[in-house]
Amino acid sequence: MTDFAEDVERFLASFSPDETAVMRYAFRAILEGAPATITDLLVGTGLPRRATDEATQRLLERGTLVEEAGRITGARGLSLTETPHRLMLDGSPRYAFCAVDAVGIPVGLGVNAVVDSRCHHCSRPVQLEIYGGTIVDAPPGLVIWAVERDLTRSLRAHT
């Protein structure tokens, strides 16, 4: 079994520069509370239309972006659309694709958050608090399971 950090590095390296630009812009828009349109992506990334369309399509196929009614509502694990993993990021409601994203996003951003989720095994509610990117309150013995990544499968559908 490979090291988790190596898996993350390999995963991140699997995106083209155009895909990375589109994901970053869409993620920031969702973080600020607004879905991104293709026009937003074009203006925000400065990429040509064809490059933006191709990058967006590849990201949608991989499950790294989520589109609803022509708007990007989910990017890199952060969503405006309800999922089982609710985040209050500095008081603003958002959702995460999976439990790893629900914890990893606020920790990575160094922000305050309350995560409301459910145990994957027994469905019991789970809540934890993050302050300044550090988990400050969590149920004793809390474990987050991360499956081995298959870069050919959709992140959203298979995590």
ABEGO torsion letter per residue (X at the ends): XBBAAAAAAAAAAABBAAAAAAAAAAAAAAAAGBBBBAAAAAAAAGBBAAAAAAAAAAAAAAGABBBBGGBBABBGGBBABBBABBBBBGGBBBBBABAAAAAAAAAAAGBBBBBBBBBAAAGBBBBBBBBGGBBABBBBGBBBBBBBBBAABBAAAAX
